[in-house]
Amino acid sequence: MARSEELSKDLNPFTPVGIRIPGQVSMQDLAQMCGGPLALTSADLSSQASSLSVEEFQDLWPQLPLVIDGGPIGGGKSRECRLGSTVGDLSVPGKFGIIRPGCALGNTTAVLQRKYAAPSQGSCC
């Protein structure tokens, strides 16, 4: 799917852009207070395991304009949560695929299957 002209060219200029919907109520509230979506990134370097607490990426703090500590992620399921976000592909109308299985794979797939009935041929998991 082509990038919209409305999307800032500063956001991943050479890659597709995804949307993450956080489960944390504090982040949902922050987005609502700010009036809409927030341009954010994961608190880790590409190809490294996902951070589950702010202390795990404190070496990056000096480079960040803001760090919000919403508490540790995972509630005892650290192995699954270190997988990172599940990334889906919704670029073909009426179909979906899973680009990257992550800690919410089961829930994400269930929601998408209810909405789209079945995954795109060859693109799930």
N, CA, C and O atoms as CSV, one atom per row, in Angstrom:
chain,resi,resn,atom,element,x,y,z
A,1,MET,N,N,0.851,-1.180,0.000
A,1,MET,CA,C,0.000,0.000,0.000
A,1,MET,C,C,0.891,1.234,0.000
A,1,MET,O,O,1.843,1.306,0.777
A,2,ALA,N,N,0.606,2.178,-0.833
A,2,ALA,CA,C,1.412,3.391,-0.931
A,2,ALA,C,C,1.207,4.276,0.292
A,2,ALA,O,O,0.127,4.307,0.882
A,3,ARG,N,N,2.261,4.991,0.660
A,3,ARG,CA,C,2.184,5.926,1.787
A,3,ARG,C,C,1.329,7.122,1.394
A,3,ARG,O,O,1.417,7.624,0.274
A,4,SER,N,N,0.517,7.562,2.316
A,4,SER,CA,C,-0.305,8.744,2.086
A,4,SER,C,C,0.586,9.982,2.084
A,4,SER,O,O,1.577,10.043,2.812
A,5,GLU,N,N,0.239,10.941,1.286
A,5,GLU,CA,C,0.975,12.209,1.262
A,5,GLU,C,C,0.854,12.947,2.599
A,5,GLU,O,O,1.694,13.783,2.929
A,6,GLU,N,N,-0.200,12.631,3.367
A,6,GLU,CA,C,-0.419,13.290,4.654
A,6,GLU,C,C,0.541,12.819,5.729
A,6,GLU,O,O,0.735,13.513,6.727
A,7,LEU,N,N,1.149,11.647,5.547
A,7,LEU,CA,C,2.045,11.085,6.538
A,7,LEU,C,C,3.397,11.782,6.458
A,7,LEU,O,O,3.992,11.883,5.385
A,8,SER,N,N,3.874,12.259,7.595
A,8,SER,CA,C,5.150,12.957,7.642
A,8,SER,C,C,6.264,12.106,7.051
A,8,SER,O,O,6.370,10.919,7.358
A,9,LYS,N,N,7.077,12.693,6.222
A,9,LYS,CA,C,8.189,11.978,5.611
A,9,LYS,C,C,9.278,11.655,6.638
A,9,LYS,O,O,10.189,10.881,6.343
A,10,ASP,N,N,9.196,12.238,7.843
A,10,ASP,CA,C,10.153,11.943,8.904
A,10,ASP,C,C,9.884,10.603,9.581
A,10,ASP,O,O,10.753,10.086,10.285
A,11,LEU,N,N,8.707,10.038,9.384
A,11,LEU,CA,C,8.348,8.770,10.012
A,11,LEU,C,C,8.718,7.610,9.081
A,11,LEU,O,O,8.053,7.387,8.069
A,12,ASN,N,N,9.758,6.888,9.421
A,12,ASN,CA,C,10.205,5.730,8.639
A,12,ASN,C,C,10.113,5.995,7.140
A,12,ASN,O,O,9.292,5.382,6.458
A,13,PRO,N,N,10.938,6.896,6.618
A,13,PRO,CA,C,10.773,7.321,5.219
A,13,PRO,C,C,10.919,6.210,4.180
A,13,PRO,O,O,10.412,6.351,3.067
A,14,PHE,N,N,11.599,5.104,4.513
A,14,PHE,CA,C,11.834,4.062,3.512
A,14,PHE,C,C,11.116,2.754,3.825
A,14,PHE,O,O,11.368,1.741,3.173
A,15,THR,N,N,10.226,2.763,4.812
A,15,THR,CA,C,9.521,1.535,5.184
A,15,THR,C,C,8.045,1.829,5.391
A,15,THR,O,O,7.660,2.974,5.627
A,16,PRO,N,N,7.219,0.790,5.302
A,16,PRO,CA,C,5.797,0.975,5.600
A,16,PRO,C,C,5.625,1.370,7.072
A,16,PRO,O,O,6.494,1.095,7.900
A,17,VAL,N,N,4.538,1.994,7.377
A,17,VAL,CA,C,4.263,2.434,8.733
A,17,VAL,C,C,3.132,1.598,9.297
A,17,VAL,O,O,2.132,1.352,8.623
A,18,GLY,N,N,3.296,1.164,10.533
A,18,GLY,CA,C,2.269,0.381,11.198
A,18,GLY,C,C,1.604,1.173,12.297
A,18,GLY,O,O,2.046,2.262,12.660
A,19,ILE,N,N,0.548,0.614,12.812
A,19,ILE,CA,C,-0.201,1.233,13.903
A,19,ILE,C,C,-0.188,0.270,15.069
A,19,ILE,O,O,-0.511,-0.907,14.913
A,20,ARG,N,N,0.184,0.764,16.233
A,20,ARG,CA,C,0.192,-0.046,17.446
A,20,ARG,C,C,-0.887,0.489,18.367
A,20,ARG,O,O,-0.959,1.690,18.628
A,21,ILE,N,N,-1.713,-0.402,18.851
A,21,ILE,CA,C,-2.754,-0.017,19.802
A,21,ILE,C,C,-2.355,-0.607,21.156
A,21,ILE,O,O,-2.440,-1.818,21.359
A,22,PRO,N,N,-1.923,0.249,22.073
A,22,PRO,CA,C,-1.435,-0.260,23.360
A,22,PRO,C,C,-2.560,-0.758,24.251
A,22,PRO,O,O,-3.676,-0.238,24.226
A,23,GLY,N,N,-2.244,-1.769,25.032
A,23,GLY,CA,C,-3.196,-2.288,26.000
A,23,GLY,C,C,-3.194,-1.504,27.300
A,23,GLY,O,O,-4.135,-1.603,28.086
A,24,GLN,N,N,-2.139,-0.720,27.535
A,24,GLN,CA,C,-2.037,0.042,28.774
A,24,GLN,C,C,-2.986,1.232,28.744
A,24,GLN,O,O,-2.941,2.061,27.835
A,25,VAL,N,N,-3.839,1.299,29.749
A,25,VAL,CA,C,-4.816,2.385,29.838
A,25,VAL,C,C,-4.114,3.736,29.910
A,25,VAL,O,O,-4.601,4.717,29.348
A,26,SER,N,N,-2.970,3.798,30.599
A,26,SER,CA,C,-2.256,5.076,30.722
A,26,SER,C,C,-1.837,5.606,29.353
A,26,SER,O,O,-1.896,6.814,29.124
A,27,MET,N,N,-1.413,4.726,28.435
A,27,MET,CA,C,-1.016,5.175,27.100
A,27,MET,C,C,-2.229,5.553,26.260
A,27,MET,O,O,-2.157,6.488,25.462
A,28,GLN,N,N,-3.329,4.850,26.425
A,28,GLN,CA,C,-4.556,5.217,25.722
A,28,GLN,C,C,-5.020,6.600,26.185
A,28,GLN,O,O,-5.437,7.428,25.376
A,29,ASP,N,N,-4.940,6.838,27.503
A,29,ASP,CA,C,-5.323,8.144,28.049
A,29,ASP,C,C,-4.414,9.251,27.530
A,29,ASP,O,O,-4.884,10.338,27.195
A,30,LEU,N,N,-3.105,8.975,27.462
A,30,LEU,CA,C,-2.156,9.978,26.961
A,30,LEU,C,C,-2.471,10.347,25.516
A,30,LEU,O,O,-2.469,11.526,25.163
A,31,ALA,N,N,-2.742,9.349,24.681
A,31,ALA,CA,C,-3.079,9.624,23.278
A,31,ALA,C,C,-4.350,10.455,23.181
A,31,ALA,O,O,-4.448,11.360,22.353
A,32,GLN,N,N,-5.315,10.144,24.027
A,32,GLN,CA,C,-6.565,10.907,24.011
A,32,GLN,C,C,-6.321,12.350,24.463
A,32,GLN,O,O,-6.867,13.284,23.876
A,33,MET,N,N,-5.510,12.532,25.495
A,33,MET,CA,C,-5.196,13.886,25.976
A,33,MET,C,C,-4.457,14.699,24.921
A,33,MET,O,O,-4.630,15.914,24.826
A,34,CYS,N,N,-3.624,14.014,24.123
A,34,CYS,CA,C,-2.849,14.703,23.083
A,34,CYS,C,C,-3.672,14.932,21.814
A,34,CYS,O,O,-3.218,15.610,20.893
A,35,GLY,N,N,-4.862,14.374,21.766
A,35,GLY,CA,C,-5.749,14.635,20.638
A,35,GLY,C,C,-5.647,13.651,19.499
A,35,GLY,O,O,-6.195,13.905,18.425
A,36,GLY,N,N,-4.961,12.527,19.693
A,36,GLY,CA,C,-4.895,11.553,18.616
A,36,GLY,C,C,-3.667,10.683,18.691
A,36,GLY,O,O,-3.034,10.582,19.742
A,37,PRO,N,N,-3.324,10.052,17.581
A,37,PRO,CA,C,-2.197,9.115,17.559
A,37,PRO,C,C,-0.881,9.779,17.941
A,37,PRO,O,O,-0.674,10.970,17.708
A,38,LEU,N,N,0.010,8.975,18.537
A,38,LEU,CA,C,1.341,9.430,18.903
A,38,LEU,C,C,2.361,8.690,18.043
A,38,LEU,O,O,2.238,7.483,17.837
A,39,ALA,N,N,3.357,9.398,17.544
A,39,ALA,CA,C,4.438,8.762,16.788
A,39,ALA,C,C,5.482,8.312,17.803
A,39,ALA,O,O,6.200,9.130,18.378
A,40,LEU,N,N,5.555,7.004,18.014
A,40,LEU,CA,C,6.452,6.438,19.022
A,40,LEU,C,C,7.239,5.290,18.432
A,40,LEU,O,O,6.932,4.804,17.343
A,41,THR,N,N,8.242,4.867,19.146
A,41,THR,CA,C,9.022,3.703,18.748
A,41,THR,C,C,9.190,2.799,19.949
A,41,THR,O,O,8.930,3.205,21.081
A,42,SER,N,N,9.617,1.597,19.710
A,42,SER,CA,C,9.896,0.675,20.801
A,42,SER,C,C,11.125,1.150,21.559
A,42,SER,O,O,11.975,1.846,21.003
A,43,ALA,N,N,11.216,0.777,22.818
A,43,ALA,CA,C,12.349,1.179,23.649
A,43,ALA,C,C,13.448,0.123,23.575
A,43,ALA,O,O,13.878,-0.417,24.594
A,44,ASP,N,N,13.887,-0.155,22.371
A,44,ASP,CA,C,14.997,-1.076,22.165
A,44,ASP,C,C,15.566,-0.813,20.780
A,44,ASP,O,O,14.952,-0.129,19.960
A,45,LEU,N,N,16.722,-1.355,20.536
A,45,LEU,CA,C,17.319,-1.225,19.218
A,45,LEU,C,C,16.813,-2.368,18.344
A,45,LEU,O,O,16.508,-3.448,18.850
A,46,SER,N,N,16.722,-2.137,17.038
A,46,SER,CA,C,16.240,-3.182,16.127
A,46,SER,C,C,17.024,-4.459,16.325
A,46,SER,O,O,18.237,-4.436,16.534
A,47,SER,N,N,16.329,-5.556,16.259
A,47,SER,CA,C,16.850,-6.916,16.394
A,47,SER,C,C,17.232,-7.307,17.820
A,47,SER,O,O,17.702,-8.423,18.039
A,48,GLN,N,N,17.041,-6.416,18.794
A,48,GLN,CA,C,17.286,-6.773,20.185
A,48,GLN,C,C,15.963,-7.141,20.851
A,48,GLN,O,O,14.891,-6.750,20.390
A,49,ALA,N,N,16.056,-7.897,21.940
A,49,ALA,CA,C,14.851,-8.293,22.674
A,49,ALA,C,C,14.129,-7.061,23.193
A,49,ALA,O,O,14.757,-6.058,23.532
A,50,SER,N,N,12.815,-7.142,23.252
A,50,SER,CA,C,12.009,-6.025,23.744
A,50,SER,C,C,12.268,-5.775,25.218
A,50,SER,O,O,12.462,-6.710,25.995
A,51,SER,N,N,12.268,-4.516,25.591
A,51,SER,CA,C,12.424,-4.118,26.992
A,51,SER,C,C,11.112,-4.331,27.725
A,51,SER,O,O,10.038,-4.079,27.179
A,52,LEU,N,N,11.202,-4.796,28.961
A,52,LEU,CA,C,10.002,-5.007,29.764
A,52,LEU,C,C,9.905,-4.038,30.926
A,52,LEU,O,O,8.898,-4.018,31.633
A,53,SER,N,N,10.931,-3.238,31.131
A,53,SER,CA,C,10.897,-2.202,32.166
A,53,SER,C,C,11.790,-1.053,31.715
A,53,SER,O,O,12.678,-1.240,30.883
A,54,VAL,N,N,11.552,0.132,32.265
A,54,VAL,CA,C,12.337,1.301,31.847
A,54,VAL,C,C,13.809,1.149,32.214
A,54,VAL,O,O,14.673,1.705,31.537
A,55,GLU,N,N,14.100,0.409,33.267
A,55,GLU,CA,C,15.499,0.223,33.668
A,55,GLU,C,C,16.302,-0.535,32.610
A,55,GLU,O,O,17.513,-0.347,32.501
A,56,GLU,N,N,15.642,-1.381,31.838
A,56,GLU,CA,C,16.332,-2.190,30.840
A,56,GLU,C,C,16.856,-1.384,29.650
A,56,GLU,O,O,17.699,-1.879,28.902
A,57,PHE,N,N,16.381,-0.166,29.463
A,57,PHE,CA,C,16.894,0.649,28.359
A,57,PHE,C,C,17.421,1.992,28.847
A,57,PHE,O,O,17.400,2.977,28.108
A,58,GLN,N,N,17.889,2.032,30.080
A,58,GLN,CA,C,18.347,3.314,30.626
A,58,GLN,C,C,19.556,3.872,29.875
A,58,GLN,O,O,19.819,5.072,29.955
A,59,ASP,N,N,20.298,3.034,29.149
A,59,ASP,CA,C,21.398,3.551,28.337
A,59,ASP,C,C,20.893,4.439,27.196
A,59,ASP,O,O,21.655,5.236,26.648
A,60,LEU,N,N,19.609,4.305,26.837
A,60,LEU,CA,C,19.024,5.140,25.774
A,60,LEU,C,C,18.400,6.429,26.302
A,60,LEU,O,O,18.104,7.332,25.519
A,61,TRP,N,N,18.195,6.533,27.612
A,61,TRP,CA,C,17.510,7.697,28.182
A,61,TRP,C,C,18.072,9.033,27.710
A,61,TRP,O,O,17.288,9.919,27.370
A,62,PRO,N,N,19.397,9.224,27.672
A,62,PRO,CA,C,19.916,10.539,27.267
A,62,PRO,C,C,19.502,10.958,25.855
A,62,PRO,O,O,19.515,12.145,25.531
A,63,GLN,N,N,19.135,9.983,25.015
A,63,GLN,CA,C,18.746,10.280,23.636
A,63,GLN,C,C,17.247,10.496,23.464
A,63,GLN,O,O,16.786,10.795,22.362
A,64,LEU,N,N,16.475,10.346,24.556
A,64,LEU,CA,C,15.018,10.395,24.470
A,64,LEU,C,C,14.470,11.677,25.087
A,64,LEU,O,O,14.927,12.101,26.148
A,65,PRO,N,N,13.492,12.297,24.427
A,65,PRO,CA,C,12.902,13.516,24.994
A,65,PRO,C,C,11.966,13.235,26.170
A,65,PRO,O,O,11.717,14.122,26.986
A,66,LEU,N,N,11.444,12.002,26.264
A,66,LEU,CA,C,10.485,11.674,27.306
A,66,LEU,C,C,10.487,10.170,27.550
A,66,LEU,O,O,10.501,9.379,26.607
A,67,VAL,N,N,10.472,9.783,28.817
A,67,VAL,CA,C,10.333,8.377,29.206
A,67,VAL,C,C,9.172,8.304,30.181
A,67,VAL,O,O,9.168,9.000,31.197
A,68,ILE,N,N,8.188,7.467,29.879
A,68,ILE,CA,C,7.037,7.284,30.765
A,68,ILE,C,C,7.115,5.877,31.337
A,68,ILE,O,O,7.147,4.897,30.592
A,69,ASP,N,N,7.145,5.781,32.654
A,69,ASP,CA,C,7.213,4.482,33.317
A,69,ASP,C,C,5.807,4.064,33.708
A,69,ASP,O,O,5.249,4.561,34.687
A,70,GLY,N,N,5.243,3.152,32.940
A,70,GLY,CA,C,3.918,2.626,33.234
A,70,GLY,C,C,3.979,1.323,34.005
A,70,GLY,O,O,2.974,0.625,34.137
A,71,GLY,N,N,5.166,0.993,34.518
A,71,GLY,CA,C,5.348,-0.250,35.238
A,71,GLY,C,C,5.848,-1.336,34.314
A,71,GLY,O,O,5.850,-1.165,33.095
A,72,PRO,N,N,6.271,-2.452,34.882
A,72,PRO,CA,C,6.792,-3.547,34.057
A,72,PRO,C,C,5.711,-4.164,33.176
A,72,PRO,O,O,4.535,-4.202,33.537
A,73,ILE,N,N,6.133,-4.637,32.029
A,73,ILE,CA,C,5.233,-5.262,31.067
A,73,ILE,C,C,5.230,-6.767,31.284
A,73,ILE,O,O,6.279,-7.355,31.550
A,74,GLY,N,N,4.097,-7.380,31.178
A,74,GLY,CA,C,4.065,-8.818,31.116
A,74,GLY,C,C,3.394,-9.567,32.228
A,74,GLY,O,O,2.854,-10.646,31.982
A,75,GLY,N,N,3.396,-9.063,33.429
A,75,GLY,CA,C,2.747,-9.768,34.518
A,75,GLY,C,C,3.179,-11.213,34.662
A,75,GLY,O,O,2.339,-12.099,34.817
A,76,GLY,N,N,4.493,-11.461,34.611
A,76,GLY,CA,C,4.986,-12.814,34.801
A,76,GLY,C,C,5.164,-13.622,33.527
A,76,GLY,O,O,5.655,-14.749,33.582
A,77,LYS,N,N,4.777,-13.069,32.376
A,77,LYS,CA,C,4.916,-13.787,31.111
A,77,LYS,C,C,6.053,-13.171,30.292
A,77,LYS,O,O,5.881,-12.878,29.108
A,78,SER,N,N,7.205,-12.978,30.921
A,78,SER,CA,C,8.276,-12.237,30.271
A,78,SER,C,C,8.767,-12.882,28.981
A,78,SER,O,O,9.138,-12.169,28.049
A,79,ARG,N,N,8.781,-14.198,28.901
A,79,ARG,CA,C,9.262,-14.844,27.683
A,79,ARG,C,C,8.406,-14.455,26.481
A,79,ARG,O,O,8.939,-14.097,25.431
A,80,GLU,N,N,7.076,-14.524,26.629
A,80,GLU,CA,C,6.186,-14.164,25.528
A,80,GLU,C,C,6.280,-12.674,25.202
A,80,GLU,O,O,6.263,-12.291,24.032
A,81,CYS,N,N,6.379,-11.831,26.237
A,81,CYS,CA,C,6.391,-10.387,26.011
A,81,CYS,C,C,7.670,-9.916,25.337
A,81,CYS,O,O,7.662,-8.897,24.647
A,82,ARG,N,N,8.758,-10.632,25.521
A,82,ARG,CA,C,10.018,-10.242,24.873
A,82,ARG,C,C,9.964,-10.444,23.358
A,82,ARG,O,O,10.855,-9.983,22.645
A,83,LEU,N,N,8.947,-11.115,22.865
A,83,LEU,CA,C,8.805,-11.286,21.427
A,83,LEU,C,C,8.494,-9.969,20.736
A,83,LEU,O,O,8.726,-9.832,19.535
A,84,GLY,N,N,7.977,-9.005,21.469
A,84,GLY,CA,C,7.594,-7.729,20.879
A,84,GLY,C,C,6.169,-7.777,20.365
A,84,GLY,O,O,5.429,-8.728,20.618
A,85,SER,N,N,5.807,-6.758,19.654
A,85,SER,CA,C,4.444,-6.630,19.134
A,85,SER,C,C,4.203,-7.606,17.992
A,85,SER,O,O,5.108,-7.922,17.220
A,86,THR,N,N,2.978,-8.070,17.902
A,86,THR,CA,C,2.551,-8.813,16.725
A,86,THR,C,C,2.289,-7.782,15.635
A,86,THR,O,O,1.627,-6.773,15.880
A,87,VAL,N,N,2.801,-8.028,14.439
A,87,VAL,CA,C,2.637,-7.080,13.334
A,87,VAL,C,C,1.794,-7.734,12.251
A,87,VAL,O,O,2.138,-8.793,11.724
A,88,GLY,N,N,0.692,-7.085,11.934
A,88,GLY,CA,C,-0.194,-7.580,10.893
A,88,GLY,C,C,-0.115,-6.736,9.641
A,88,GLY,O,O,0.292,-5.575,9.687
A,89,ASP,N,N,-0.498,-7.312,8.541
A,89,ASP,CA,C,-0.539,-6.617,7.256
A,89,ASP,C,C,-1.997,-6.464,6.852
A,89,ASP,O,O,-2.689,-7.453,6.610
A,90,LEU,N,N,-2.456,-5.236,6.781
A,90,LEU,CA,C,-3.832,-4.936,6.363
A,90,LEU,C,C,-3.841,-4.139,5.061
A,90,LEU,O,O,-4.779,-3.389,4.791
A,91,SER,N,N,-2.787,-4.306,4.254
A,91,SER,CA,C,-2.653,-3.487,3.050
A,91,SER,C,C,-3.569,-3.920,1.912
A,91,SER,O,O,-3.787,-3.149,0.977
A,92,VAL,N,N,-4.109,-5.136,1.969
A,92,VAL,CA,C,-5.038,-5.602,0.940
A,92,VAL,C,C,-6.439,-5.556,1.536
A,92,VAL,O,O,-6.720,-6.271,2.497
A,93,PRO,N,N,-7.319,-4.734,0.988
A,93,PRO,CA,C,-8.670,-4.624,1.544
A,93,PRO,C,C,-9.363,-5.983,1.667
A,93,PRO,O,O,-9.387,-6.772,0.722
A,94,GLY,N,N,-9.924,-6.238,2.850
A,94,GLY,CA,C,-10.660,-7.468,3.080
A,94,GLY,C,C,-9.820,-8.668,3.467
A,94,GLY,O,O,-10.367,-9.747,3.690
A,95,LYS,N,N,-8.501,-8.513,3.554
A,95,LYS,CA,C,-7.613,-9.627,3.888
A,95,LYS,C,C,-6.619,-9.167,4.944
A,95,LYS,O,O,-6.402,-7.972,5.144
A,96,PHE,N,N,-6.014,-10.159,5.621
A,96,PHE,CA,C,-4.942,-9.839,6.556
A,96,PHE,C,C,-3.872,-10.907,6.503
A,96,PHE,O,O,-4.110,-12.032,6.062
A,97,GLY,N,N,-2.709,-10.540,6.953
A,97,GLY,CA,C,-1.600,-11.478,7.098
A,97,GLY,C,C,-0.831,-11.106,8.348
A,97,GLY,O,O,-0.959,-9.989,8.851
A,98,ILE,N,N,-0.038,-12.027,8.851
A,98,ILE,CA,C,0.811,-11.760,10.002
A,98,ILE,C,C,2.240,-11.641,9.489
A,98,ILE,O,O,2.799,-12.595,8.949
A,99,ILE,N,N,2.823,-10.461,9.665
A,99,ILE,CA,C,4.196,-10.208,9.226
A,99,ILE,C,C,5.179,-10.692,10.278
A,99,ILE,O,O,6.191,-11.317,9.961
A,100,ARG,N,N,4.866,-10.391,11.549
A,100,ARG,CA,C,5.737,-10.805,12.643
A,100,ARG,C,C,4.901,-11.299,13.810
A,100,ARG,O,O,4.174,-10.515,14.418
A,101,PRO,N,N,4.989,-12.588,14.138
A,101,PRO,CA,C,4.277,-13.068,15.322
A,101,PRO,C,C,4.938,-12.490,16.574
A,101,PRO,O,O,6.164,-12.454,16.678
A,102,GLY,N,N,4.134,-12.048,17.499
A,102,GLY,CA,C,4.659,-11.474,18.730
A,102,GLY,C,C,3.868,-11.938,19.923
A,102,GLY,O,O,3.196,-12.968,19.879
A,103,CYS,N,N,3.953,-11.169,20.997
A,103,CYS,CA,C,3.341,-11.609,22.249
A,103,CYS,C,C,1.817,-11.600,22.202
A,103,CYS,O,O,1.182,-12.231,23.047
A,104,ALA,N,N,1.222,-10.917,21.259
A,104,ALA,CA,C,-0.246,-10.890,21.169
A,104,ALA,C,C,-0.749,-11.646,19.946
A,104,ALA,O,O,-1.819,-11.333,19.423
A,105,LEU,N,N,0.008,-12.637,19.485
A,105,LEU,CA,C,-0.358,-13.347,18.255
A,105,LEU,C,C,-1.751,-13.960,18.335
A,105,LEU,O,O,-2.557,-13.768,17.425
A,106,GLY,N,N,-2.047,-14.689,19.401
A,106,GLY,CA,C,-3.347,-15.345,19.522
A,106,GLY,C,C,-4.497,-14.371,19.521
A,106,GLY,O,O,-5.471,-14.558,18.791
A,107,ASN,N,N,-4.398,-13.322,20.338
A,107,ASN,CA,C,-5.471,-12.322,20.410
A,107,ASN,C,C,-5.617,-11.564,19.098
A,107,ASN,O,O,-6.731,-11.327,18.632
A,108,THR,N,N,-4.488,-11.185,18.504
A,108,THR,CA,C,-4.529,-10.426,17.252
A,108,THR,C,C,-5.151,-11.260,16.140
A,108,THR,O,O,-6.017,-10.779,15.410
A,109,THR,N,N,-4.714,-12.498,16.014
A,109,THR,CA,C,-5.249,-13.376,14.973
A,109,THR,C,C,-6.740,-13.618,15.168
A,109,THR,O,O,-7.498,-13.639,14.198
A,110,ALA,N,N,-7.166,-13.803,16.417
A,110,ALA,CA,C,-8.597,-14.026,16.692
A,110,ALA,C,C,-9.436,-12.825,16.263
A,110,ALA,O,O,-10.486,-12.988,15.643
A,111,VAL,N,N,-8.981,-11.637,16.587
A,111,VAL,CA,C,-9.712,-10.422,16.207
A,111,VAL,C,C,-9.763,-10.290,14.687
A,111,VAL,O,O,-10.817,-9.998,14.121
A,112,LEU,N,N,-8.626,-10.506,14.027
A,112,LEU,CA,C,-8.585,-10.369,12.568
A,112,LEU,C,C,-9.405,-11.443,11.867
A,112,LEU,O,O,-10.025,-11.175,10.838
A,113,GLN,N,N,-9.415,-12.656,12.414
A,113,GLN,CA,C,-10.229,-13.710,11.803
A,113,GLN,C,C,-11.713,-13.392,11.918
A,113,GLN,O,O,-12.476,-13.652,10.988
A,114,ARG,N,N,-12.128,-12.830,13.052
A,114,ARG,CA,C,-13.541,-12.432,13.186
A,114,ARG,C,C,-13.892,-11.354,12.162
A,114,ARG,O,O,-14.981,-11.362,11.588
A,115,LYS,N,N,-12.976,-10.443,11.943
A,115,LYS,CA,C,-13.246,-9.333,11.024
A,115,LYS,C,C,-13.144,-9.755,9.558
A,115,LYS,O,O,-13.969,-9.361,8.733
A,116,TYR,N,N,-12.127,-10.560,9.240
A,116,TYR,CA,C,-11.835,-10.870,7.836
A,116,TYR,C,C,-12.112,-12.316,7.455
A,116,TYR,O,O,-11.880,-12.684,6.303
A,117,ALA,N,N,-12.588,-13.140,8.352
A,117,ALA,CA,C,-12.968,-14.539,8.116
A,117,ALA,C,C,-11.788,-15.493,7.964
A,117,ALA,O,O,-11.821,-16.568,8.561
A,118,ALA,N,N,-10.761,-15.167,7.210
A,118,ALA,CA,C,-9.626,-16.075,7.051
A,118,ALA,C,C,-8.385,-15.275,6.658
A,118,ALA,O,O,-8.506,-14.221,6.034
A,119,PRO,N,N,-7.192,-15.763,7.015
A,119,PRO,CA,C,-5.978,-15.046,6.649
A,119,PRO,C,C,-5.717,-15.083,5.153
A,119,PRO,O,O,-6.200,-15.961,4.438
A,120,SER,N,N,-4.940,-14.108,4.698
A,120,SER,CA,C,-4.526,-14.075,3.292
A,120,SER,C,C,-3.729,-15.321,2.968
A,120,SER,O,O,-3.012,-15.843,3.822
A,121,GLN,N,N,-3.846,-15.796,1.751
A,121,GLN,CA,C,-3.116,-16.987,1.341
A,121,GLN,C,C,-1.612,-16.757,1.490
A,121,GLN,O,O,-1.076,-15.775,0.976
A,122,GLY,N,N,-0.940,-17.656,2.188
A,122,GLY,CA,C,0.502,-17.639,2.267
A,122,GLY,C,C,1.116,-16.553,3.125
A,122,GLY,O,O,2.342,-16.445,3.163
A,123,SER,N,N,0.338,-15.751,3.808
A,123,SER,CA,C,0.954,-14.665,4.550
A,123,SER,C,C,0.751,-14.752,6.048
A,123,SER,O,O,1.206,-13.870,6.776
A,124,CYS,N,N,0.090,-15.776,6.525
A,124,CYS,CA,C,-0.086,-15.902,7.957
A,124,CYS,C,C,1.028,-16.725,8.557
A,124,CYS,O,O,1.321,-17.822,8.081
A,125,CYS,N,N,1.630,-16.226,9.559
A,125,CYS,CA,C,2.628,-16.893,10.406
A,125,CYS,C,C,3.732,-17.499,9.608
A,125,CYS,O,O,4.648,-18.095,10.174
